[in-house]
Amino acid sequence: MNITWTAKNNSSYLNGTRKAKTMIGAVRAARHYLATELLGEGTITYFVDDQPIRHDEKSIFTACRWETRDQ
C-alpha cells in the first residue's frame, strides 16, 4: 500500500506529493505542513495507491475548523 498526500491553498501549494508509512502519519504530517507552511489555511488530499481517498480542509469556508470528506 502506497500512501501519499499533497496540500494547497489560494496562494501556494506543495509541488508534488509526500509519502507516509501509515495513514495517521500522513494526516499528522500534512496538517503540520498546512499549519506551518500554508499559514493555517488550505486543503489536503490523501491518496492510497494513487487513488484519492480523503480530503481535509481548514479555511474560512469551514469556519476555520477541520472538515474531512471521504472519497
WOSULVEN-V284487 format. One record per backbone hydrogen bond with DSSP energy under -1.0 kcal/mol. NH is the residue of the N-H (numbers start at 0). CO is the residue of the C=O. If there is no record, write none. Layout:
NH CO
NH CO
This chain:
3 46
4 17
5 44
7 42
8 11
13 6
15 13
17 4
19 2
25 21
26 22
27 23
28 24
29 25
30 26
31 27
32 28
33 29
34 30
35 31
36 32
37 32
39 33
40 37
41 57
42 7
43 55
44 5
45 53
46 3
47 50
48 1
50 47
52 45
53 45
54 68
55 43
56 66
57 41
61 58
62 59
63 58
64 61
66 56
68 54
70 52
